[in-house]
Amino acid sequence: MQGILRDTLYAFIPIFVAIDIFAVIPIFASLTEGMSRKKRLDIERDSVVTALAVGLVFIALGEGIFRVLSITANDFKIAGGLILLIFAILDLMGYSKMREQTGKLGVVPLGVPLIVGPAVLATVLVLVDHYGIVPTIISFIVNLVIVWISFRASSRILSLFGKGGITAISKIMALLLASIAVMLIRVGLENIVGKG
């Protein structure tokens, strides 16, 4: 039991960093500005449910995809690390995560790709291999609960930190994501070299 709690905590941090709620909150606030409370609640629900469904499907199919394509866990650690590193660098350089507003707002762009995008999907698949499926799923769900609470309190969070403070926190998250990406690449390479 203690091992699962420890692994859940270790899995929680990379997912939290990959979601980067501090980058998503200002986008959510701007997209829902002036909407009725009911409409905002609908969008909050749609975004979190969409993110949960996409994440769980990806976790469930990930191992099967590995087998079909003959991809090893170490291959994915290196590839996932490279993808996370690119996302982190783009974020640090100021490229916005905002996508074109199409379809249902809670589903696209909030649910996918803002909450669960390529960085989060790459992270959860690597974490399943590293810590196991149960700690990863628990960590993923806890992170989505945090996203939902943050959306509910988005106006208070923005007024508390201010736009500058939110941007600074988001940059720190991007730097942490880059560090996690480098660690994944290093572990993948060490495992491959160790086996060779």
Secondary structure, 3 states (H helix, E strand, C coil): CHHHHHHHHHHHHHHHHHHCHHHHHHHHHHHCCCCCHHHHHHHHHHHHHHHHHHHHHHHHHHHHHHHHHCCCHHHHHHHHHHHHHHHHHHHHCCCCCCCCCCCCCHHHHHHHHHHCCHHHHHHHHHHHHHHCHHHHHHHHHHHHHHHHHHHHCHHHHHHHHHHHHHHHHHHHHHHHHHHHHHHHHHHHHHHHHHHC
